[in-house]
Each structure stands twice: as C-alpha cells, then as structure tokens.
Amino acid sequence: QVQLVESGGGSVKSGGSLRLSCAASGYTSSNYCMAWFRQAPGKEREGVAALDDDGRTSYADSVKGRFIISPDNAENSMYLQMNSLKPEDTAMYYCAAALYCTDRGTPLLTPNSFYYWGQGTQVTVSS
C-alpha cells in the first residue's frame, strides 16, 4: 500500500525558511516522479516543484530561486527546502507521486499527472 506522509510545516515570518519532508512507503521513491503541490483557501491546487526519476526538476515561476526539491533515496524520502518565504506562500502543502510525470524532458506540475497523495502539511508565513 502506497503512503506519503508530509512533515515540517509550521509558522514563520516573511524571509524565513522551512524544510518540508515527504516520507514514502509501499514503493521505491527513486523510481517515481515526486512533486510538491500547495493549495491556499479558496484557490486551486498548484504545482510547486517536481522531480523525476532521472533527477530532472521543474519549479513554478513563483518559487524559482527560493525553493529546492531534492530526493533522499536512502530514506525513501523527498524534501522541499523553502527559503525567503513570503506571505503568499501560505498554503497547505501536499506531496504527490506517480510512475511517470515527464513530458518532453520536463517533469509536469499538473495535479492530474499524479495519483498518490499525502494528507498535507500547513505552512503559514506572516509579514
């Protein structure tokens, strides 16, 4: 049974940092595409960052240069390092996985490309 469990969310001030973790079980995460999505109240779920099994990454324009997605294959986990956080980064953050997610060499950031989801971890950034 595939499970994804997020952790590391919390409340920080603008300019601060957080590192989210996603622990995978029931499959080998290094063989899968994995991604982070977020959803703020009243808004649609949006892709933040994705990582495919070849190590290719993609980022939403709003987080480029601030967030870094990385794998920890030894721990069957994935991380999202979030730096220079802004109030508009406030959202529930979800980890997601799929066997394939790459289109023309770029991991996709569309929710319907992924079929395994975690329960989410809340990130709140205050000004």
Contact map, one row per residue, 1 for C-alpha under 8 A:
1110000000000000000000001100000000000000000000000000000000000000000000000000000000000000000000000000000000000000000000000000000
1111000000000000000000011110000000000000000000000000000000000000000000000000000000000000000000000000000000000000000100000000000
1111100000000000000000011100000000000000000000000000000000000000000000000000000000000000000000000000000000000000000111000000000
0111110000000000000001111000000000000000000000000000000000000000000000000000000000000000000000110000000000000000000111100000000
0011111000000000000011110000000000000000000000000000000000000000000000000000000000000000000000100000000000000000000001110000000
0001111100000000000111100000000000000000000000000000000000000000000000000000000000000000000001100000000000000000000001111000000
0000111110000000000111000000000000000000000000000000000000000000000000000000000000000000000000000000000000000000000000011000000
0000011111000000011110000000000000000000000000000000000000000000000000000000000000000000000000000000000000000000000000001000000
0000001111100000011100000000000000000000000000000000000000000000000000000000000000000000000000000000000000000000000000001110000
0000000111110000010000000000000000000000000000000000000000000000000000000000000000000000000000000000000000000000000000001111000
0000000011111000000000000000000000000000000000000000000000000000000000000000000000000000000000000000000000000000000000000011110
0000000001111101110000000000000000000000000000000000000000000000000000000000000000000000000000000000000000000000000000000001110
0000000000111111000000000000000000000000000000000000000000000000000000000000000000001100000000000000000000000000000000000000111
0000000000011111000000000000000000000000000000000000000000000000000000000000000000011110000000000000000000000000000000000000111
0000000000001111100000000000000000000000000000000000000000000000000000000000000000111100000000000000000000000000000000000000000
0000000000011111110000000000000000000000000000000000000000000000000000000000000000111000000000000000000000000000000000000000000
0000000000010011111000000000000000000000000000000000000000000000000000000000000011111000000000000000000000000000000000000000000
0000000111010001111100000000000000000000000000000000000000000000000000000000000011100000000000000000000000000000000000000000000
0000000110000000111110000000000000000000000000000000000000000000000000000000001111000000000000000000000000000000000000000000000
0000011110000000011111000000000000000000000000000000000000000000000000000000001111000000000000000000000000000000000000000000000
0000111100000000001111100000000000000000000000000000000000000000000000000000111100000000000000000000000000000000000000000000000
0001111000000000000111110000000000000000000000000000000000000000000000000000111000000000000000100000000000000000000000000000000
0001110000000000000011111000000000000000000000000000000000000000000000000011110000000000000000000000000000000000000000000000000
0111100000000000000001111111100000000000000000000000000000000000000000000001100000000000000000000000000000000000000000000000000
1111000000000000000000111111000000000000000000000000000000000000000000000001000000000000000000000000000000000000000000000000000
1110000000000000000000011111000000000000000000000000000000000000000000000000000000000000000000000000000000000000000000000000000
0100000000000000000000011111100000000000000000000000000000000000000000000000000000000000000000000000000000000000000000000000000
0000000000000000000000011111111100000000000000000000000000000000000000000001000000000000000000000000000000000000000000000000000
0000000000000000000000010011111111000000000000000000000000000000000000001001100000000000000000000000000000000000000000000000000
0000000000000000000000000001111110000000000000000000100000000000000000101001000000000000000000000000000000000000000000000000000
0000000000000000000000000001111110000000000000000000100000000000000000000000000000000000000000000010000000000000000000000000000
0000000000000000000000000001111111000000000000000001100000000000000000000000000000000000000000001111000000000000000000000000000
0000000000000000000000000000111111100000000000000111100000000000000000000000000000000000000000001111110000100000000000000000000
0000000000000000000000000000100111110000000000000111000000000000000000000000010000000000000000111100000000000000000000000000000
0000000000000000000000000000000011111000000000111110000000000000000000000000000000000000000000111000000000001000000000000000000
0000000000000000000000000000000001111100000000111100000000000000000000000000000100000000000011110000000000000000000000000000000
0000000000000000000000000000000000111110000011111000000000000000000000000000000000000000000011110000000000001010000000000000000
0000000000000000000000000000000000011111000011110000000000000000000000000000000000000000001111000000000000000000000000000000000
0000000000000000000000000000000000001111101111000000000000000000000000000000000000000000001110000000000000000000000000000000000
0000000000000000000000000000000000000111111110000000000000000000000000000000000000000000011100000000000000000000000000000000000
0000000000000000000000000000000000000011111000000000000000000000000000000000000000000000001000000000000000000000000000000000000
0000000000000000000000000000000000000001111100000000000000000000000000000000000000000000000000000000000000000000000000000000000
0000000000000000000000000000000000000011111110000000000000000000000000000000000000000000000000000000000000000000000000000000000
0000000000000000000000000000000000000011011111000000000000000000000000000000000000000000000000000000000000000000000000000000000
0000000000000000000000000000000000001111001111100000000000000000000000000000000000000000000000000000000000000010000000000000000
0000000000000000000000000000000000001110000111110000000000000000000000000000000000000000000000000000000000001110000000000000000
0000000000000000000000000000000000111100000011111100000000110000000000000000000000000000000000000000000000001110000000000000000
0000000000000000000000000000000000111100000001111100000000110010000000000000000000000000000000000000000000001000000000000000000
0000000000000000000000000000000000111000000000111110000011110000000110000000000000000000000000000000000000001000000000000000000
0000000000000000000000000000000011110000000000111111000011100000000010000000000000000000000000000000000000111000000000000000000
0000000000000000000000000000000011100000000000001111101111000000000011000000000000000000000000000000000000100000000000000000000
0000000000000000000000000000000111000000000000000111111110000000000000000000000000000000000000000001110000100000000000000000000
0000000000000000000000000000011110000000000000000011111100000000000000000000000000000000000000000000000000000000000000000000000
0000000000000000000000000000000000000000000000000001111100000000000000000000000000000000000000000000000000000000000000000000000
0000000000000000000000000000000000000000000000000011111110000000000000000000000000000000000000000000000000000000000000000000000
0000000000000000000000000000000000000000000000000011111111000000000000000000000000000000000000000000000011100000000000000000000
0000000000000000000000000000000000000000000000001111001111100000000010000000000000000000000000000000000001100000000000000000000
0000000000000000000000000000000000000000000000001110000111110000000000000000000000000000000000000000000001111000000000000000000
0000000000000000000000000000000000000000000000111100000011111011000000000000000000000000000000000000000000001000000000000000000
0000000000000000000000000000000000000000000000111000000001111111000000000000000000000000000000000000000000001000000000000000000
0000000000000000000000000000000000000000000000000000000000111111000000000000000000000000000000000000000000000000000000000000000
0000000000000000000000000000000000000000000000000000000000011111000000000000000000000000000000000000000000000000000000000000000
0000000000000000000000000000000000000000000000010000000000111111111000000000000000000000000000000000000000000000000000000000000
0000000000000000000000000000000000000000000000000000000000111111111000000000000000000000000000000000000000000000000000000000000
0000000000000000000000000000000000000000000000000000000000000011111100000000000000000000000000000000000000000000000000000000000
0000000000000000000000000000000000000000000000000000000000000011111100000000000001111000000000000000000000000000000000000000000
0000000000000000000000000000000000000000000000000000000000000011111110000000000111100000000000000000000000000000000000000000000
0000000000000000000000000000000000000000000000001000000000000000111111000000001111000000000000000000000000000000000000000000000
0000000000000000000000000000000000000000000000001110000010000000001111100000011110000000000000000000000000000000000000000000000
0000000000000000000000000000000000000000000000000010000000000000000111110000011100000000000000000000000000000000000000000000000
0000000000000000000000000000010000000000000000000000000000000000000011111001111000000000000000000000000000000000000000000000000
0000000000000000000000000000000000000000000000000000000000000000000001111111111000000000000000000000000000000000000000000000000
0000000000000000000000000000110000000000000000000000000000000000000000111111110000000000000000000000000000000000000000000000000
0000000000000000000000000000000000000000000000000000000000000000000000011111100000000000000000000000000000000000000000000000000
0000000000000000000000100000000000000000000000000000000000000000000000011111100000000000000000000000000000000000000000000000000
0000000000000000000000111001110000000000000000000000000000000000000000111111110000000000000000000000000000000000000000000000000
0000000000000000000011110000100000000000000000000000000000000000000000111111111000000000000000000000000000000000000000000000000
0000000000000000000011100000000001000000000000000000000000000000000011111001111100000000000000000000000000000000000000000000000
0000000000000000001111000000000000000000000000000000000000000000000111110000111110000000000000000000000000000000000000000000000
0000000000000000001110000000000000010000000000000000000000000000001111000000011111000000000000000000000000000000000000000000000
0000000000000000111100000000000000000000000000000000000000000000001110000000001111100000000000000000000000000000000000000000000
0000000000000000111100000000000000000000000000000000000000000000011100000000000111111000000000000000000000000000000000000000000
0000000000000011110000000000000000000000000000000000000000000000011000000000000011111000000000000000000000000000000000000000000
0000000000000111100000000000000000000000000000000000000000000000010000000000000001111100000000000000000000000000000000000000000
0000000000001111100000000000000000000000000000000000000000000000010000000000000001111110100000000000000000000000000000000000100
0000000000001110000000000000000000000000000000000000000000000000000000000000000000011111110000000000000000000000000000000000111
0000000000000100000000000000000000000000000000000000000000000000000000000000000000001111110000000000000000000000000000000001111
0000000000000000000000000000000000000000000000000000000000000000000000000000000000000111110000000000000000000000000000000000100
0000000000000000000000000000000000000000000000000000000000000000000000000000000000001111111000000000000000000000000000000011100
0000000000000000000000000000000000000001000000000000000000000000000000000000000000000111111100000000000000000000000000000111100
0000000000000000000000000000000000000111100000000000000000000000000000000000000000000000111110000000000000000000000000000111000
0000000000000000000000000000000000000111000000000000000000000000000000000000000000000000011111000000000000000000000000011110000
0000000000000000000000000000000000011110000000000000000000000000000000000000000000000000001111100000000000000000000000011110000
0000010000000000000000000000000000011100000000000000000000000000000000000000000000000000000111110000000000000000000011111000000
0001110000000000000001000000000001111000000000000000000000000000000000000000000000000000000011111000000000000000000011110000000
0001000000000000000000000000000001111000000000000000000000000000000000000000000000000000000001111100000000000000011111000000000
0000000000000000000000000000000111100000000000000000000000000000000000000000000000000000000000111110000000000000011110000000000
0000000000000000000000000000000111000000000000000000000000000000000000000000000000000000000000011111100000000000111100000000000
0000000000000000000000000000001110000000000000000000000000000000000000000000000000000000000000001111100000000000000000000000000
0000000000000000000000000000000110000000000000000001000000000000000000000000000000000000000000000111110000000000100000000000000
0000000000000000000000000000000010000000000000000001000000000000000000000000000000000000000000000111111000110000110000000000000
0000000000000000000000000000000010000000000000000001000000000000000000000000000000000000000000000001111111110000000000000000000
0000000000000000000000000000000000000000000000000000000000000000000000000000000000000000000000000000111111110000000000000000000
0000000000000000000000000000000000000000000000000000000000000000000000000000000000000000000000000000011111000000000000000000000
0000000000000000000000000000000000000000000000000000000100000000000000000000000000000000000000000000011111100000000000000000000
0000000000000000000000000000000000000000000000000000000111000000000000000000000000000000000000000000011111110000000000000000000
0000000000000000000000000000000010000000000000000111000111000000000000000000000000000000000000000000111011111000000000000000000
0000000000000000000000000000000000000000000000000100000001000000000000000000000000000000000000000000111001111100100000000000000
0000000000000000000000000000000000101000000001111100000001110000000000000000000000000000000000000000000000111110100000000000000
0000000000000000000000000000000000000000000001100000000000000000000000000000000000000000000000000000000000011111110000000000000
0000000000000000000000000000000000001000000011100000000000000000000000000000000000000000000000000000000000001111110000000000000
0000000000000000000000000000000000000000000000000000000000000000000000000000000000000000000000000000000000000111111000000000000
0000000000000000000000000000000000000000000000000000000000000000000000000000000000000000000000000101100000011111111000000000000
0000000000000000000000000000000000000000000000000000000000000000000000000000000000000000000000011100100000000111111110000000000
0000000000000000000000000000000000000000000000000000000000000000000000000000000000000000000000011100000000000001111110000000000
0111000000000000000000000000000000000000000000000000000000000000000000000000000000000000000000011100000000000000011111000000000
0011000000000000000000000000000000000000000000000000000000000000000000000000000000000000000001111000000000000000011111100000000
0011110000000000000000000000000000000000000000000000000000000000000000000000000000000000000001110000000000000000000111110000000
0001110000000000000000000000000000000000000000000000000000000000000000000000000000000000000001100000000000000000000011111000000
0000111000000000000000000000000000000000000000000000000000000000000000000000000000000000000111100000000000000000000001111100000
0000011111000000000000000000000000000000000000000000000000000000000000000000000000000000000111000000000000000000000000111110000
0000000011000000000000000000000000000000000000000000000000000000000000000000000000000000011110000000000000000000000000011111000
0000000011100000000000000000000000000000000000000000000000000000000000000000000000000000111110000000000000000000000000001111100
0000000001110000000000000000000000000000000000000000000000000000000000000000000000000010111000000000000000000000000000000111110
0000000000111100000000000000000000000000000000000000000000000000000000000000000000001111110000000000000000000000000000000011111
0000000000111100000000000000000000000000000000000000000000000000000000000000000000000110000000000000000000000000000000000001111
0000000000001100000000000000000000000000000000000000000000000000000000000000000000000110000000000000000000000000000000000000111
